[in-house]
Amino acid sequence: MRVCILIPVYNECKEIGRLVESLKRKNFDVVVVDDGSTDDSGKAAQEKGAIVIRHDQKQGKGRSLQDGFESILKENKYDGVITIDGDGQHDIEDIEQFLVKAREYPGSIITGTRMTNPQGMPLVRLLTNRLMSGVISFLCRQKIPDTQCGFRFISASVLKQLKLTSSDFQIETEVLIKASKKGFKIYSVPIKTIYRGEASKINPIVDTFRFLVYIIKEMYGRPPLE
């Protein structure tokens, strides 16, 4: 199975070079989408061997993932894409778990789950995640314990059938719901998460509101009343 690693980044210069270097040592192809960073994130990734797509201005994680998916699928040589956050919170040793599961269930999505051992996860993030995961599992009609985890495998055959439109963090929800509607199965593997006390880029109020707006649109096919 051949996979490409996709990493969206915004001002992650401290971690991205080390992350790319570690992935290249494992012989993975790596695409980094630098979403208008004001530091040297893109340069650091490129120096370590990543293909870098650059946004002149910040466009959001959703737009970054869409551009990365499009670029990778054009190569037409990968069985799937593994997305990893660029802040160093994900342990790349867990990638093998995704590959094992993906070989067992081809044509699927494999999400990482931090819920097996959420120790260290900030309480607000934990509660928000459990709420979102419960709602999304209901909409997808399949159990997904950690719907907000950015560490996941997506089969190329799944990606080719998804028309994604979300520009920000709700893209992770969009992928799961749209894939489920098309009949694709979603599986999970437990992952380790490395918390360093850094602030999350997810705003618990703003992004939860965006999540709710997106869910209402999915449920009723139209935006909520203004």
C-alpha positions in Angstrom: 0.0 0.0 0.0 1.4 3.4 -1.0 0.3 6.4 0.9 1.2 10.1 0.9 1.3 12.1 4.2 -0.6 15.4 4.1 0.2 18.1 6.7 -1.7 21.4 6.8 0.4 24.0 8.8 0.0 27.5 10.0 3.0 29.0 11.9 4.5 25.6 13.0 8.1 26.4 12.2 9.3 24.9 15.5 7.9 21.4 14.8 7.3 21.0 11.1 11.0 20.4 10.0 11.5 17.7 12.6 8.2 16.1 11.7 8.9 16.0 7.9 12.5 14.7 8.5 11.1 11.8 10.7 8.5 10.9 8.0 11.1 11.0 5.2 13.4 8.7 7.2 10.5 6.2 7.0 10.3 6.7 3.2 7.0 8.5 3.1 6.2 11.1 0.5 5.1 14.2 2.3 3.0 17.2 1.1 2.8 20.3 3.4 0.2 23.0 2.8 1.5 26.2 4.3 -1.6 28.2 5.0 -0.2 31.8 4.8 2.3 31.3 7.7 4.1 34.4 8.9 7.1 32.3 10.0 9.3 30.0 8.0 7.1 26.9 8.2 7.1 26.3 4.5 10.8 26.8 4.1 11.5 24.4 7.0 9.3 21.7 5.5 10.8 22.1 2.1 14.4 21.9 3.4 13.6 18.5 4.9 12.2 17.1 1.7 8.5 17.9 1.6 6.5 19.1 -1.4 5.1 22.5 -0.2 2.0 24.2 -1.4 1.8 27.8 -0.3 -1.2 30.0 0.4 -0.3 33.7 0.3 -2.9 34.4 2.9 -4.5 32.2 5.5 -7.5 30.4 4.0 -8.3 27.8 6.8 -7.6 24.2 7.5 -10.4 23.0 5.2 -9.0 24.8 2.2 -5.5 23.6 2.9 -6.7 20.0 3.1 -8.7 20.3 -0.1 -5.7 21.7 -2.0 -3.5 18.9 -0.6 -6.0 16.2 -1.6 -6.3 17.6 -5.1 -2.6 17.7 -5.6 -2.0 14.2 -4.3 -4.9 12.6 -6.3 -3.5 14.2 -9.5 -0.4 12.0 -9.0 -2.7 8.9 -9.4 -0.1 6.7 -7.6 -1.4 6.5 -4.0 -3.8 4.1 -2.4 -4.7 6.7 0.2 -3.7 9.8 2.2 -2.8 10.1 5.8 -3.4 13.5 7.3 -1.4 14.6 10.3 -1.5 17.9 12.2 1.7 20.0 12.0 2.0 20.9 15.7 3.9 17.7 16.8 1.0 16.3 18.8 0.7 13.1 16.7 3.2 10.2 17.1 4.2 9.0 13.7 4.9 5.5 15.1 1.1 5.1 15.1 1.1 5.3 11.3 1.6 1.5 11.1 -1.7 1.0 12.9 -3.5 2.9 10.2 -1.8 0.9 7.5 -2.7 -2.4 9.0 -6.3 -1.4 9.4 -6.4 0.1 5.9 -5.1 -3.2 4.4 -7.8 -5.1 6.3 -10.6 -2.7 5.2 -9.7 -1.2 1.8 -11.8 1.7 0.5 -12.5 3.1 3.9 -11.6 5.8 6.4 -9.5 5.1 9.5 -9.7 7.7 12.2 -7.3 8.0 15.1 -9.0 8.1 18.5 -7.6 9.7 21.6 -10.6 8.6 23.7 -9.1 5.3 24.7 -6.7 7.3 27.0 -7.7 11.0 27.0 -5.3 11.7 29.9 -3.8 15.2 29.5 -6.5 16.4 27.1 -7.9 19.8 28.3 -11.3 19.4 29.9 -13.1 21.8 27.5 -11.7 20.0 24.5 -12.6 16.6 26.0 -16.2 17.6 26.6 -16.6 19.3 23.2 -15.1 16.4 21.5 -17.5 13.9 23.1 -20.5 16.0 22.3 -19.5 16.4 18.7 -18.5 12.7 18.3 -21.9 11.6 19.7 -23.9 13.8 17.3 -21.7 12.9 14.3 -21.9 9.2 15.0 -25.7 9.5 15.1 -25.7 11.3 11.7 -23.2 8.8 10.2 -25.1 5.8 11.6 -21.8 4.3 12.7 -19.7 4.6 15.9 -16.9 7.1 15.6 -15.3 7.7 19.0 -13.2 10.7 18.1 -14.6 12.6 15.1 -12.4 15.7 15.6 -9.0 13.9 15.4 -6.9 15.2 12.5 -4.8 12.0 12.3 -6.6 9.7 9.9 -6.3 7.6 6.8 -8.6 8.3 3.8 -8.6 5.9 0.9 -8.0 7.5 -2.5 -11.2 5.8 -3.7 -13.2 7.6 -1.0 -11.6 11.0 -1.7 -12.4 10.8 -5.4 -16.1 10.6 -4.6 -16.2 13.4 -2.1 -17.0 17.0 -3.1 -15.6 19.0 -0.1 -16.5 22.6 0.5 -15.6 23.5 4.1 -12.9 26.1 4.5 -12.0 25.5 8.2 -12.0 22.9 11.0 -15.5 21.6 10.1 -13.9 19.8 7.1 -13.1 16.8 9.4 -16.9 16.5 10.1 -17.7 17.0 6.4 -15.5 14.2 5.3 -17.1 11.7 7.7 -20.7 12.7 7.0 -20.3 12.7 3.2 -18.4 9.5 3.1 -21.0 7.8 5.3 -23.8 9.0 3.0 -22.1 7.3 0.2 -21.9 4.0 2.1 -18.2 4.0 3.1 -17.2 2.5 6.4 -15.3 4.4 9.1 -13.0 2.5 11.5 -10.8 3.7 14.3 -7.4 3.0 15.9 -6.2 4.2 19.2 -3.4 6.8 19.1 -1.1 8.5 21.5 -1.3 12.3 21.7 1.5 14.5 22.9 0.3 17.5 24.8 2.8 20.2 25.5 0.4 22.8 27.1 0.1 24.8 23.8 -3.1 26.6 23.1 -5.4 24.9 20.6 -6.1 26.6 17.3 -9.7 25.6 17.7 -11.9 28.3 19.3 -14.3 26.3 21.5 -17.1 28.9 21.0 -16.6 30.0 17.4 -15.8 26.6 16.0 -18.5 24.8 18.0 -21.0 27.3 16.5 -19.6 26.6 13.0 -20.0 22.9 13.7 -23.6 23.3 14.7 -24.4 25.4 11.6 -22.8 22.8 9.4 -24.8 20.0 11.2 -28.0 21.8 10.7 -27.3 22.3 7.0 -26.6 18.6 6.7 -29.7 17.6 8.5 -32.1 20.0 6.8 -30.4 20.8 3.5 -30.4 24.5 4.1 -28.8 27.0 6.4 -30.6 27.9 9.7 -32.8 30.9 9.8 -30.9 34.2 10.4 
